[in-house]
């Protein structure tokens, strides 16, 4: 059996580079030789799970960019050998124990991966895997926002609140919501305010401001119908609950399970939920030992949404986040350092990306 190098979760909080079996090619899948990888907080979250929830023994990693080296049977998109693609594979997956992006050769489900436009580098494209499935499931399946306009962008029509604008998901959400016709109100530290405005945010408020709730309500001309929480905590949940309408039509969507219950407690009229963008895969998945069934509708939507996203990138209407390239080293060795950086909360206003070659920006 041929082997490759990959990063494996070997114990709670610890990952190592090891020899792992070369991936097999299944129907509907393509083999990819990665050229760049990005780190997500979820990679660290699953790496740190303990006890019965531990993912020890499973490959690590979600976001990648690379080159197609083999196309399996049953692939509906017109991928071919040599194509540049980027996307997501769900690492540390109890239901698919060989999946993980942080390896020298990977097999990925084809139909919701992005063909990289010529104007995007592999480094930038690697940041978009989790981001695009989160936008699809969050903004368009959950909030049911109008699909983004390719050109020209529509005028601002409705206020849309994003808590955590400088997170990687917030950076994407600002841009997609704006192209969907939203007046975007978001939060960040003051140091990132101008950056977020350059991406399309109409108003950027200091998340520590004692008048945050009052300021949001003033800018929105009253209670809102939408709050997208990209950094859910009890604090963010309280803010979102306070700015949302109590007329029964408001929606809260959080990216981590739990805080939606706080929102519901503080504002019972809100339709409050959390999402797990794994549903875009169309396969069942496990999260903290809980089984979730496949959501075929999310998968079918994502197959169409990824094509639209490709056009938006090609037209320059969506920008990738700032990249911190090869911080602490390159390749798989660099990724190990990056996982620790993410764990320590040292990544703000952009994403860690690692390439095979030791170049930095």
N, C-alpha and C positions, 0 to 999 in steps of 0.2 A: 504494500500500500504506500503510495507516494504521500509525502507530508509537506507542509508549508509552515511558515512562522505565523503565529497569531497570539493575541493577548487573551488570557484565560483568567476568570475569577477563580482564585484558588482557596480563598477564605474571606470572611467578612472584612471588607476594607483593604484587601490585598489582591493585586493582580500581577501576573508574570507573563513574560514572553515564552512560549513553549512551541514545540513541534506538534502540529495538529493535522488530522487527515485532510487531504486536499478535497474540496467540496465536490459533491456529485451534482449532476445537472438533472433537474426534475422538469416535467412538463410545465410550461408557463414561466420558466425561470431562464435567466441568462447568467453566464459567468463573466465576472468583471475583474480586471487587474487594477486595483486602486492606485491612484496617483496622489490623493490627498484625503485626509480624514479630519472631521471636526468633532469637538467634544461637546456633549450636552449634559446638563445637570442630571438628567435621568440615567445616564451611564453610571455616574457616581452613586446615585440613589440606590440602584439595584446592586451595585458592587458592595455597598455597605449594609445591606439587609442581613439580619442574623437569625439564628434559630431555624424554625420551620420555613421561614420565608427566604432563607439564604439561597443565592444563585451560584454557590460554589460549584466549580467544574464546568461552567458554561462560558462560551466565548463572549467577549465584550465588544460593544460598539454599535452605533446607529448610523451616523452620517458619513457619506463617502462621495468621492468623485473618482472616475477612472475610465478605462477603455474596455469595451466589449471584446472578449476573446472567444466566446462560443455562445450560440443561441440554441436554446432547447426547443423541443416540439411544443406546439400549442401556444406560442407567443403571438398575441394579436397585433401588437405594435410592430412597425417595420424596422426593428433594430437589426443591425448587421455588424459583423466583426469589424472592429476599427472605430465604431461610433464612440464619441465622448458622451458619457452619461453621468448623472449625479442623482442621489436619492437617499433612501433609507432601507436598512435591514434591521430587524428588531433583535438585538443581541440580548444575552442573558434571558432567553425565552424558554420557559419550562416545557412548552409544547413543541418547540423545534430546537432541539438541544445542540444543533450544529451551526445555528445562525449567529453571526456577529460580524460587524464591519471592520474591526481592527485586525486585519490579516492581509497577507500578500496576495491572496486570491479568494474571492467570495462568490457565492451564488445568491442572486436576488430575484424576488418576484418582479416580473418585468413591467406590468401594465401601468404602474403608478410611479415609475422612475422618469426623470426628466432628461430629454435630449439637450445637451448643453449648447446654448446659442453661441455663435462665433465670438460675440462681444464679451463673453464671460470666460475668465480663467478657471482652471480646475480648482484652484485655491478658493476662489469666491463661490463657485458652484457647490463645493463641498459643504457649505453652510446651510443649504436649503432643504435637505431631506426632511427632518422633523418639522421644520418651519412650514413647509408647504402642506403637509398632511394636517398640521394644526390649524392652518388657515382654512383649509377645506372643511374639516369637521367643526371647527369653532365658529368662524365668521359666517360661513355659507350654509352649512347643514344645521347648526344650532340656532344662530341668530336669524338665519334666512335673509341676510343682506342681499341687495341687488348685486349681481355679478359685476366685477370691475370692468370699466370701459377701457378698451384698448386705446382709443383716441377719438376725440379729446376727452379729458377727465370731466365728469359732470360737476356742476356747481354744488357747493355744500348745501345739503338739504336738512339733515337731522343731526342732533348732537350724539356723539358716541364717546363713551368714557373708557379709557384704557388705563388700568392701574399697572404701573411698571413699564413705562415706555422705553426704558433703556435696556431692558432684557432683550435677548435675541428674538423672542416671540413678539415682544412689544414693538421692536423695530420693524418687523414684517407687518404686524397688525396695523400700525399707523399708516403704512403705505397702501395696503389693500383696502382698508376702510375708507381712506381718502378717495381712491379710485372708484369706490362704490357709492360716493356721494355724501360721505359723512363730514360733519364738522368735528374734528378730532380734538378731544381734550384729554391730556395724559399727565402722568406724574413722572418725575425723575429727580435726581440731585441737580442742583443748579449748574454744575459743571457740564452736564450733558444736554442742557436746554437748547442751545443753538443747533447742536447736531440733530436733535429730533425735529426741530422746526425746519431744517433743511430737507428732511424726509417727507414733510407735509403736515406735521402736527400744527394745528391752529393755535393751541394754547398748551404750554408746558408749565405745570405747577410743581413747586417743591413738595415732595412727598412728606416732609417733616413739618410743613406749615401748620400752625394751630388753627388757621382759618380755611383749611383745605376744602372741607365740605361746603362751607358758605361760598367760597370762590367758584367751585364747580357749578353749584346751583345758579349763581349769578351769570356765569358764562353761557350756561345752557338755557337761560331764561326759564328756569324751573326744573322740577324733577325730570330725570331721564328715563328712557325706556330700555337702554342697553348699557351694561357694564361688563367689560372683558378683563378678567383678573389674571394677569400673566405671572404674578408672584404672590400666590394666595397665602395669607396668614390671617390670624384673627383681626389684626389691625386693618388689613386691606378689605377684609370682609365687612368690617364695621363701616368703613368709608363707603363702600359700594352700596350697602344697605341704606345708608343715610341719603345718598344722592338719587336713588332709584324711586320711581313713582310707586304710590300705594293704591293705584287704581286697578290693579290686577293684570296689567298688560306689560309690565316690566320684566326683563330677563337678565339674569346674572349667569355668566359662564366662567368657571375657574379651571385652571390647568392642573390642579392637584386636588384629589379627593379630600373632603373634610370641611374646609371653610364655607362651603355652600350651606351647611347646616347652621352656621352662625348667621349667615345672611337671612335665612328663612326664619330664624328665631327673632331677629331684630326687625325684619320687615316681612311678615307672613304673606303679604300679597304678591311677593316676587316669585316668579318661576326661576328657582335657583338650582343649578346643576353643575357638576364637574364633568369634564370630558377626558377621555384617554384616546389619543389620536391613533392608537393601534387599530382602532375600528376601521380605519381607511384601508387596511390590508385585506379586508374581506374574509379573514380567518379568525377562528376563536383565539383567545389569548388568556394568559394568567397574569394577575396583578396582585401581589401580596397574598399568594395562595388562593385567591378568589378567581373562579372561572368565569369568563365572559364569552357569550356566544358570538359568532360571526355576525357582522352587520353588512349584508350584501349591498344595501343602498348606499352606504358610505364609500364602499369600494367602487361601485359604478359611478358615483359622482366624482370621485378622485381621478378616475381614468380620463374624464373629460376636463376636469379642472387643471390637470397638469399640462395639458395642451394649451389651454388659455394662459397659464403661467409662463410657459415658454415664450409665447408671443409678447407678453408684458416685459419680460427680461430683454428680449431681442429689440424691442422698441425703446429700451432705456427707461421705462415707466416705473419699474421696481428696481431698487438698488439692494445689493447684498450688504450685510452689516460690516462694520469695521473688523478687520482680521488682525489677530495677534499671532504672527506666523512663527512656528517652530520655537516657541518660548520654552527654553530649557533643553533644546535638542531637536533632532529630526527623527522621522520614522517611528517605529513602534517604541523605541526607547524614549523619544520625546513625548509620546502619548502618555506613558506612565507618569512622567513629570506633570503633564497637563491635567491628568485626573486628580492629582494632589492639589494643583492650583485651584481647580474648580471646587474641590472639597473645602478648601480654606476660604472660599468666597473672594478670590482675587481676580475674578473675571467680570468686568462690568463694561457696558457700552460696546460690546463686540463679542467675537467668538475666537476661541483657540483653534487653530488649524495646523496640521502637521503634514509635511510632505516627505517623500523618500529622500530628496536631496536637502542638504543642510543650508538652506537660504533663509534669510530673515527680512522682515520689513519693520 
